[in-house]
Amino acid sequence: MAAAVESVVVVHNVAKRHNVGTLARSATAFGVAEVVVVGRRDVSAFGSHGATSHLRFRHFVSLALARAYLKASRRADPGLSNP
């Protein structure tokens, strides 16, 4: 039997730092395992209503570093491409 595939959401340059809480709730509802935040570090999970306890968060300063992480962890990255 094949191993379970984990879903990852990549968020780049969050404009409103409180949007991460709402995103965490949605990601948890869809079974996402990890949220990769690129760019802004001062995000807030306000409004997550506990959803963040079901997710792993990673932060990267650039899309290139996030892409390298995803490739190294053997995750497909169809939505991430170099400009």
N, C-alpha and C positions, 0 to 999 in steps of 0.2 A: 504494500500500500504506500502511496506517495505521502511525503511529509506535508503537513499543513502549511499553507502559504500565509505569511503575515502581511497585512496591509500597512502601508506607511503613507502619511500625509506630509507633504512638504509645503511649508508656508514661507513666503519670501517677502521681506519688507512690510510687515504688518503696520498698516497706517494708524489704526486705533488699538492701542495695546490691550484694551479690555475685550477685544474680539476673540482672543485666544480662549477664553472661558466658554463662549458660545461654540466655537469650533471644537473644543474638547468634548462638549456634550454630544454634538453631532457625530464626531469621530467614534466615540464610545458606542453610540447607537448602531453604527454601521460595522462594528467589530474591528476597528483600526487598532493596531497594537502600539504604534509609535508615531509621534509627531516630531518632525524635523523643522526647527525654526531657523531660518536663514536671515542674517542681517541684525535687526534690532534685538537687543538682549533684554531690555526692560519691559517685557511683556508681562501681563497679569492674567491669572486664571480666574479672576473674579467672575462669578456667575456660572462657574462650571458645575455647581451643585454636587460636588464629589466625584465628577467624572475623571478628574486628573489622577485619581488613585488607580484607575484601570489602564492608564497609558504611560508609556515611557516618553520622555522628552529629551531631545538632543539639540544643541545650539551650534551653529557654524557661522562664521563671519562672511562666507562667500558661497555661492552656488557651486563653484568648482570643488570646494572642500566637502560640501554635502554630497555631491555626485560621487566623489572618490570614496566616501564612507559607504554609500549605497552599493557601489560596485564591489568594494572589499567585503561587504557582508552578503554578497551574492544576491542582491535584490535587483530586479530589472528597473530601469529608469527611463521608460519611454517618454516621459514628459520633460526630462531634463536634457538639454542639449547645449553645447557650447555656442555662443553667439558668433 
